[in-house]
């Protein structure tokens, strides 16, 4: 069947069913001209990587993962940027007069003829996803661009332009204004480097721009303080803030298209001594609601978590500090349990990701739309599953727990250090211990830990102190981050993974919670009943060579 239609090939390989194939073909017919691959990915039956790998296999072409493949700037730039963007191609390797080019359309021979004429090389295509090619184009052609734009903005003395001028510029002039190009470049460069936050910080002699990558702040660039007002004003305009108000904090939201992906940004503005500080939180777009299996959960913890989600009524809580991935876990859980026959409603502040087929409610304190008010209304909306962004006060916690007792599945988050202290926190907030015991299904405590770069990590044998931290009695080979890292990582680390601690509310657990047990007693019982603590999980990652002892100490110091 390798030479037959790609849809039939996907069925033969067991990736989709015959019913799903017919559904895709029907939708493709209705769409008038859409490609089969685009339709099947829109319907969510396969991911772009999955589809591209199968297509590469069927066409007998190599598949290249551009997110991990090493690319050389000199080779990439053999193809002019305008041509690379026009055809969605990027040069991957070159040997003499032979060049490998990544494309998502390997049978379009007109493209390769054009590239041969431009580069003077014979072209051999390799297959990559459209999204990864766009990301690679954005990253490889834009290096050093932001500094050039910053210099241009400084030379133009944008800072002399007052607020009214910025407001009254025509659309065309706005897009070409150096300060506007600089604001766009800051977001683009940050997103391409995998940042989660952008900090624009005013000081006496400089404006410093730092981005958070793998939990650490890294300097992106410094600007002249003369540009500070203009860059802040640009972000305030984009995020719908009042640009004339500089004395009080403001919050806003904006979106920007980077390399074909629409990203949402939550913008926070805070007056400081030398001007306004702006922090932009990069929120993943709609398409990036991840599956639970992709969150770094071990098979053991995954089974425990899924057993919590199968219970039809009660409370499942996800806890951890700010930025530990709680919302991502909740969204993944919703993706797992939201079925067409269920009414799923969320109450969030803010709505971080917009998810298809889920009713999402945005809190607006100024208008009186508080968590409490929203929850009361939601209970009159006939919900099956309720997600509360955060149980931040007694009122929210009480309504959430009452909703669970009256037959709803409630998912929410709390800021606590571990799973056991979550129970005592709810009691401290004023919820009766017997109500917590009656409603609780389980608690997931989580942290994000940095992953060592596989290219440059350094091996050593663990010493006695490290053995104690890992709770083992003999030395084992462990790895450390290479000081300074390598071209493919930042400071010896590449990416992050989550570690989890899952407490299940068994009958014995409910009994001791009702009796007013302290968190130490709850943790002791949880461990006896098979709960692996955060330190147990990160210790396992250290012994597997995935992270370092330094990370074990950092993420579990208070646990």
C-alpha positions, 0 to 999 in steps of 0.5 A, spaced: 500 500 500 506 504 500 504 507 493 497 508 494 493 514 497 496 517 503 490 516 507 489 509 506 497 508 508 495 511 514 489 506 515 494 500 514 499 503 519 493 503 524 494 511 525 487 513 523 481 508 522 477 507 516 471 512 519 476 517 520 479 517 513 472 518 510 471 524 515 477 527 512 475 526 505 468 529 506 471 535 510 476 536 504 471 535 499 467 541 502 473 545 503 474 546 496 482 545 495 485 544 501 490 539 502 489 532 505 494 533 510 492 540 512 485 537 513 487 531 517 491 535 522 486 541 523 481 535 525 486 533 530 487 525 528 494 526 527 500 531 529 504 535 524 510 531 526 506 524 525 503 526 518 510 528 516 514 522 518 509 517 515 509 522 508 516 521 508 516 514 509 511 513 503 515 518 499 522 514 500 524 521 503 528 523 509 525 526 515 529 532 518 527 535 525 529 542 524 528 543 532 534 539 533 538 539 527 544 543 527 544 548 522 550 552 519 548 560 518 553 560 511 549 554 508 542 557 510 544 563 507 545 560 500 538 561 499 536 568 500 531 569 505 525 572 501 526 565 497 526 561 503 519 564 505 516 564 499 517 557 498 517 555 505 524 551 504 531 552 508 538 549 506 540 543 511 547 541 508 551 542 503 557 538 500 560 540 494 555 542 489 549 538 492 545 541 497 539 538 502 533 542 502 528 541 507 521 542 505 514 540 506 512 539 499 517 534 496 514 533 489 513 540 487 519 540 482 518 547 480 521 550 487 527 545 486 528 548 479 528 555 481 533 553 487 538 550 483 538 556 478 539 561 484 544 557 488 547 553 482 547 547 486 543 540 485 537 540 490 536 534 494 529 535 498 528 532 505 521 533 509 520 537 515 513 540 518 511 547 515 511 550 522 518 547 524 521 550 517 518 557 519 521 557 526 528 555 523 527 560 517 525 566 523 531 564 527 537 563 522 535 569 518 534 574 524 540 573 528 543 580 530 537 583 527 534 586 533 541 590 535 541 593 528 533 595 529 535 598 536 541 602 533 536 605 527 531 607 533 536 610 536 539 614 530 531 616 529 531 619 536 524 615 536 524 618 544 522 625 541 516 623 538 510 624 543 504 619 545 499 623 540 504 622 534 504 615 536 497 614 536 496 618 530 501 615 525 498 612 519 498 604 519 503 604 514 508 609 517 507 605 524 509 598 521 515 602 518 517 606 525 524 603 528 521 603 535 515 598 532 520 594 528 524 593 535 518 591 539 516 586 534 523 583 534 524 583 541 517 578 541 520 574 535 527 573 538 524 571 545 519 566 542 524 563 538 529 562 543 524 558 547 522 564 552 516 564 557 517 571 559 520 578 557 522 583 562 523 590 560 527 594 566 528 601 566 535 603 570 538 610 570 543 609 564 540 603 561 534 599 559 535 592 560 531 587 556 532 580 559 528 573 557 526 567 562 529 561 559 529 554 562 527 558 569 533 563 569 533 570 566 538 571 560 540 578 558 537 579 550 539 586 549 540 593 552 537 599 550 539 607 551 534 609 556 532 614 551 528 609 547 524 606 554 518 611 554 517 609 546 518 601 547 513 601 553 508 606 549 508 601 544 507 595 548 501 599 552 498 601 545 498 593 543 495 590 549 490 596 550 492 599 556 491 607 557 498 610 555 497 616 558 497 613 565 504 612 568 502 612 576 499 605 577 500 598 575 496 596 569 494 589 565 493 588 558 493 582 553 496 582 545 497 577 540 503 577 535 504 572 529 511 569 529 514 564 524 506 563 522 504 561 529 500 566 533 502 567 540 498 570 545 502 575 550 499 577 557 502 584 559 503 587 566 506 594 567 508 597 573 511 604 575 518 603 578 523 609 580 526 610 573 520 609 569 515 603 567 517 596 567 513 591 563 513 584 563 510 580 557 508 572 559 508 568 552 502 564 552 502 558 548 497 559 542 490 555 541 493 549 538 498 547 543 494 544 549 498 538 550 496 531 552 498 529 559 503 524 556 507 529 554 508 533 560 514 528 563 509 524 568 512 517 569 508 511 567 506 510 574 504 517 576 500 517 569 496 511 571 495 515 578 493 521 575 488 518 570 485 514 576 483 521 579 480 524 573 475 517 572 471 519 578 465 523 576 464 528 582 469 531 587 475 535 587 482 534 583 487 539 585 494 541 582 499 545 586 506 548 586 509 555 585 508 560 580 510 558 573 510 551 575 506 548 569 499 548 573 495 551 568 498 546 563 497 540 567 489 542 568 488 544 560 491 537 559 487 534 564 481 537 560 483 535 554 483 528 556 476 528 560 472 533 555 467 529 551 462 532 546 456 530 551 459 533 557 458 541 559 465 543 561 466 550 564 472 554 566 473 560 570 480 563 569 483 570 571 486 570 565 484 565 560 491 563 558 489 558 552 483 558 548 480 551 547 475 549 542 469 546 545 470 548 552 466 554 555 471 559 558 469 565 563 474 571 564 474 574 571 473 581 571 474 584 578 472 591 576 465 589 573 464 585 579 465 579 576 469 575 581 471 568 582 465 567 587 460 571 583 462 567 576 462 560 580 455 561 583 452 563 576 456 557 573 452 552 578 446 554 574 449 553 568 448 545 568 455 544 568 458 537 568 466 539 569 468 545 572 475 548 572 477 554 577 483 557 575 485 558 582 482 557 589 485 564 592 480 565 597 475 562 602 469 564 598 472 560 592 474 554 595 468 553 599 463 554 593 468 549 589 468 544 594 460 545 595 460 544 587 464 537 588 459 535 594 453 536 589 455 532 584 460 536 579 467 534 577 472 540 580 479 541 577 483 547 580 490 550 583 493 552 589 499 555 591 502 550 596 509 546 597 507 539 596 501 535 596 500 534 603 500 541 605 494 542 600 489 539 605 491 543 611 491 549 607 484 548 605 482 547 612 486 554 614 482 557 609 476 556 613 473 550 609 471 544 614 476 538 614 470 533 613 468 537 607 475 537 604 475 529 606 468 528 603 470 532 596 477 530 595 479 525 589 487 527 589 492 532 589 498 533 584 504 537 586 508 539 581 515 543 579 519 544 573 526 542 573 531 543 567 534 538 563 541 537 562 543 538 554 545 531 552 551 534 547 555 537 553 553 534 560 559 531 564 559 525 568 562 524 575 561 519 580 556 521 586 559 523 593 556 521 600 553 528 600 549 527 594 547 520 595 544 522 602 540 527 597 538 522 592 536 517 598 541 512 596 547 508 599 552 507 594 555 512 589 552 512 582 554 515 575 551 522 575 551 528 570 553 535 571 551 541 566 557 543 562 560 550 565 558 555 559 554 550 555 555 549 548 552 552 541 546 547 542 544 549 549 544 555 554 548 554 560 548 546 559 541 545 560 536 544 554 528 545 556 525 543 562 520 537 564 515 536 570 516 532 576 510 530 580 507 528 587 500 525 586 496 524 593 490 519 592 484 520 597 483 513 599 478 511 605 484 511 610 486 518 607 479 521 608 479 518 615 485 522 618 483 528 614 476 528 617 480 527 624 484 534 623 491 530 621 497 535 620 501 535 613 506 530 616 501 525 618 498 526 611 505 525 607 507 519 611 500 515 610 501 518 602 508 515 602 505 508 605 500 508 600 505 508 594 505 516 593 512 518 590 514 524 593 517 530 588 524 528 591 523 521 589 522 523 582 527 528 581 532 523 584 530 518 579 531 523 573 538 525 576 540 517 576 538 517 569 542 522 567 537 527 565 538 532 570 543 535 575 544 535 583 543 542 583 536 542 580 534 537 585 536 542 591 533 547 587 526 544 586 526 540 592 529 545 597 523 546 601 520 539 600 
